[in-house]
Amino acid sequence: MPHLPPAQEEVALQFHQLCEHLMLPAVPANTVLGIEEGAGLPDAAFWWKERATCCKVRARRFGSQRQLVVVEPSSTAGVAVLKLKNLPVNSFSLEFLTELIINLEKLENDKTFRGIIITSDCPKAFSAGVDLREICGKNPAHYTEYWKVLQDLWLRLYLSNLVLISAINGPCAAGGCLIPLTSDYRILADNPKCLIGLNETRLGISAPFWFKDPLVNIIGHRASEHALQLGLLFPPAEALQVGIVDKVVPKDQVQSTALSVMTQWLAIPDHARQLTKNMIRKPTADLLVKHRDTDIQNFVSFISRDSIQKSLQMYLAKLKQNKD
């Protein structure tokens, strides 16, 4: 393999160093470079109906018997606990994303549930985000499908009528922040290893606009500029101070705190809360719906570059060496 330019070697080393710092075997590389005007369906709700059966069709392609997502009823009536179980670090493989969306759809359609607590069943992380194996060495059609599914998950979560609480019990960087940023409430374990943030710029890339938008909505414009440009990963106390999480508690209290907070949210009549949530979030969601085709094209064009593919290959090769 030819030598990489110094800039690309630096990116590859940053991949490696960051993963070592977080003790994660995968670092998300999901990004688009620039957003142009593009055609798209004007309404997020209509668009979602068009996509409603896609994941079910896709799921039939996977033969794995592993259960990557576990759903259990909680001790509180009307509340489900959704556990992410894609070992070792809940990387977003296509199979995992598909199973997650199907389970979310089932819970949405089951009228006995009013809220979901989303947490990790993997000891090492809440989520490491994008699975690099899905965006390395594949063809443009695969990259297109993968990015569409990631968009599907974002829209499913962001526009959910259910109360969503993220019980973040491990590190959550870059693409792994998709779930917390689309939730209604975020609780983080008080552990120095539990870093959270959109750190894409440290890898020489930028976060998608539909990651940026909810972050701005949550922590404000200036704080987002600072966090995104510097690629900050916040430890618990700083995450609470900036507002990217709503509460920090000892790790063994994350689940019980989530249930307590859920009770407060469920005290509000569903119809009033849902209408309010949709009123606030729909303009942000419609931006993705409107620009989704251009967003996909930008991502596929970027990830297909030889320099990016070589950097990803270098990192995955180093990861394999470390395992061996």
C-alpha positions in Angstrom: 0.0 0.0 0.0 1.4 3.4 -0.9 2.5 5.8 1.8 -0.1 8.3 3.0 0.4 12.0 2.9 1.4 13.4 6.3 -2.0 14.9 7.0 -3.7 11.5 6.4 -1.1 9.7 8.6 -1.9 12.2 11.3 -5.7 11.5 11.0 -5.0 7.8 11.2 -2.9 8.2 14.3 -5.6 10.4 15.9 -8.1 7.6 15.2 -5.8 5.2 17.1 -4.9 7.5 20.0 -8.5 8.6 20.6 -9.7 5.0 20.7 -6.9 4.1 23.2 -7.9 7.0 25.3 -11.6 5.9 25.4 -10.7 2.2 25.5 -13.1 1.7 22.5 -12.4 -0.6 19.5 -14.1 1.7 17.0 -14.2 5.4 16.4 -17.1 6.9 14.4 -16.2 8.5 11.1 -19.7 9.6 10.1 -19.6 13.0 8.4 -20.6 15.1 5.5 -18.5 18.0 4.2 -20.8 20.8 3.4 -24.6 20.8 2.8 -26.1 22.0 -0.4 -29.6 22.7 -1.4 -31.3 19.4 -2.4 -34.7 18.0 -3.2 -36.6 16.2 -0.5 -40.0 15.5 0.8 -41.3 18.5 2.7 -42.8 16.8 5.7 -41.0 14.5 8.1 -44.1 12.6 9.1 -45.0 11.8 5.5 -41.4 10.8 4.8 -41.4 8.4 7.7 -44.5 6.6 6.4 -42.7 6.0 3.1 -39.8 4.4 5.0 -41.9 2.4 7.5 -41.4 -1.1 6.1 -37.8 -0.7 4.9 -36.1 -2.0 8.1 -38.4 -5.1 8.2 -37.3 -6.0 4.7 -33.7 -5.3 5.5 -33.9 -7.4 8.7 -34.7 -10.5 6.8 -31.3 -10.3 5.1 -29.5 -10.9 8.4 -29.1 -14.5 9.6 -27.6 -13.7 13.0 -29.2 -15.2 16.0 -27.6 -12.7 18.4 -30.0 -10.4 20.2 -28.4 -7.0 19.8 -31.2 -5.1 21.4 -33.1 -6.3 24.6 -36.4 -4.8 25.6 -37.8 -5.4 29.1 -40.7 -3.9 31.0 -39.5 -1.8 33.9 -40.9 -1.7 37.5 -42.8 1.4 36.5 -46.0 0.8 34.5 -45.9 2.0 30.9 -42.1 2.2 30.8 -39.8 -0.1 28.8 -36.1 -0.4 29.3 -34.2 -0.8 26.0 -30.7 -2.2 26.4 -28.1 -1.9 23.7 -26.2 -5.2 23.5 -24.0 -5.1 20.4 -20.7 -6.2 22.1 -18.2 -5.0 22.8 -19.1 -1.3 22.5 -22.4 -1.0 20.7 -20.9 0.1 17.4 -23.6 1.0 14.8 -23.5 -2.0 12.5 -26.2 -2.1 9.9 -27.7 -5.2 11.6 -27.7 -3.5 15.0 -29.3 -0.3 13.6 -32.0 -2.3 11.8 -32.8 -4.3 15.0 -32.9 -1.1 17.0 -35.3 0.7 14.7 -37.6 -2.4 14.6 -37.7 -2.5 18.4 -38.4 1.2 18.6 -41.2 0.9 16.1 -42.8 -2.0 18.1 -42.7 0.1 21.2 -44.3 3.0 19.4 -47.1 0.8 18.3 -47.7 -0.8 21.7 -50.1 1.5 23.4 -49.2 0.1 26.8 -45.8 1.9 26.7 -45.5 5.7 27.2 -41.8 6.0 27.7 -38.4 4.2 27.1 -35.2 4.2 29.1 -32.3 3.5 26.7 -29.1 2.2 28.3 -26.1 0.0 27.5 -25.7 -3.7 28.4 -22.0 -3.5 27.3 -19.5 -2.9 30.1 -17.1 -0.8 28.0 -19.3 1.8 26.5 -22.7 3.3 26.0 -22.0 3.5 22.3 -19.0 3.9 20.1 -21.1 5.1 17.2 -20.5 4.3 13.6 -19.0 0.8 12.9 -15.9 1.5 10.7 -16.3 -1.8 9.0 -19.5 -0.6 7.5 -17.8 2.4 5.8 -14.5 0.8 4.8 -13.9 -1.3 1.7 -17.6 -1.4 0.7 -19.3 0.0 -2.5 -21.2 3.2 -2.8 -24.5 1.4 -2.7 -23.7 0.0 0.7 -22.6 3.4 2.0 -25.9 4.9 0.7 -27.9 2.3 2.5 -26.0 2.6 5.7 -26.4 6.4 5.8 -30.1 6.1 5.1 -30.6 3.7 8.0 -28.6 6.1 10.3 -30.9 8.9 9.2 -33.9 6.6 9.8 -32.8 6.0 13.4 -32.3 9.7 14.0 -35.8 10.6 12.8 -37.4 7.7 14.6 -35.9 8.9 17.9 -36.1 12.6 17.4 -39.8 12.5 16.5 -40.9 9.8 18.9 -44.2 10.3 20.7 -42.8 8.4 23.6 -40.7 9.9 26.4 -37.1 8.9 25.7 -34.5 9.0 28.5 -30.9 8.1 27.9 -29.3 6.4 30.9 -25.7 6.8 29.8 -23.6 4.3 31.7 -20.4 4.4 29.6 -18.3 6.6 27.2 -20.4 8.1 24.4 -18.4 9.9 21.6 -19.1 11.2 18.1 -21.8 9.0 16.4 -22.6 7.4 19.8 -24.2 10.7 20.8 -27.0 10.2 18.3 -29.2 8.5 20.9 -28.6 11.0 23.8 -29.0 14.0 21.5 -32.4 12.8 20.3 -33.6 11.9 23.7 -35.8 14.1 26.0 -33.6 13.7 29.0 -30.0 12.6 29.5 -28.5 11.1 32.7 -24.7 10.4 32.8 -22.8 8.1 35.1 -20.3 10.0 37.3 -17.2 8.3 36.2 -14.1 9.9 34.6 -14.2 7.4 31.8 -17.7 8.4 30.9 -16.8 11.1 28.3 -19.5 12.5 26.0 -19.3 14.8 23.0 -19.1 15.3 19.2 -15.3 15.0 18.7 -15.2 14.6 14.9 -12.9 17.5 14.3 -10.1 15.8 16.2 -10.3 13.2 13.4 -10.1 15.8 10.7 -13.8 15.6 9.8 -16.9 17.4 10.7 -20.2 16.3 12.3 -23.3 16.0 10.1 -25.6 19.0 10.3 -28.3 16.8 11.9 -26.0 16.1 14.8 -25.1 19.8 15.1 -28.6 21.1 15.1 -29.9 19.2 18.2 -26.7 20.1 20.0 -27.3 23.8 19.3 -30.9 23.3 20.5 -29.6 21.7 23.8 -26.6 23.7 24.8 -26.9 26.9 22.7 -25.1 28.4 19.8 -21.9 29.7 21.3 -21.3 26.6 23.5 -21.9 24.4 20.4 -19.4 26.4 18.3 -16.8 25.9 21.0 -17.6 22.2 21.5 -17.8 21.3 17.8 -14.8 23.2 16.5 -12.5 21.9 19.3 -14.0 18.4 19.2 -14.5 18.5 23.0 -15.2 15.3 25.0 -16.8 16.4 28.3 -16.2 14.5 31.6 -19.3 14.3 33.7 -19.0 17.5 35.7 -18.3 19.6 32.6 -21.0 17.8 30.6 -23.5 18.8 33.3 -22.2 22.4 33.4 -22.5 22.9 29.6 -25.9 21.2 29.6 -25.2 18.3 27.2 -26.6 16.1 30.0 -29.3 17.0 32.5 -28.1 15.0 35.5 -25.0 13.3 36.7 -25.3 10.5 39.3 -23.2 7.6 40.6 -23.1 4.7 38.0 -25.1 2.4 40.2 -27.9 5.0 40.5 -28.3 5.8 36.7 -31.1 3.3 36.2 -33.1 4.2 39.3 -32.7 7.9 38.6 -34.0 7.4 35.1 -37.1 5.7 36.4 -37.6 8.6 38.9 -37.3 11.2 36.2 -39.6 9.2 33.9 -42.3 9.4 36.5 -42.2 13.2 36.4 -42.5 13.2 32.6 -45.4 10.7 32.6 -47.3 12.9 35.0 -48.0 15.2 32.0 -50.9 14.2 29.7 -49.5 12.5 26.7 -51.4 14.5 24.1 -50.2 17.9 25.4 -46.6 16.8 25.8 -46.5 15.1 22.3 -48.0 18.2 20.6 -45.5 20.4 22.3 -42.6 18.2 21.5 -43.6 18.0 17.8 -44.0 21.7 17.6 -40.5 22.3 19.0 -38.7 19.5 17.1 -40.5 19.3 13.7 -38.6 22.3 12.1 -35.3 20.6 12.9 -36.4 17.2 11.7 -37.8 18.7 8.4 -34.3 20.1 7.6 -33.0 16.5 7.5 -36.0 15.3 5.5 -35.6 18.1 3.0 -31.9 17.7 2.5 -31.5 14.0 3.1 -30.6 13.0 -0.5 -27.9 15.6 -0.8 -26.7 14.6 2.7 -26.3 11.0 1.5 -24.5 12.1 -1.7 -22.1 14.2 0.3 -21.4 11.4 2.7 -20.9 8.8 0.0 -18.6 11.1 -1.9 -16.5 11.9 1.2 -16.2 8.3 2.5 -15.3 6.9 -0.9 -12.2 9.1 -1.3 -9.1 7.1 -1.5 -7.4 9.1 1.2 -10.2 8.5 3.7 -10.4 4.8 2.8 -6.7 4.4 3.3 -6.9 6.1 6.7 -9.7 3.8 7.8 -7.8 0.8 6.5 -4.8 1.8 8.5 -6.8 2.2 11.7 -8.6 -1.1 11.3 -5.3 -2.9 10.6 -3.8 -1.5 13.8 -6.9 -2.5 15.7 -6.5 -6.1 14.4 -2.9 -6.1 15.4 -3.8 -5.0 18.9 -6.3 -7.8 19.2 -3.8 -10.4 17.9 
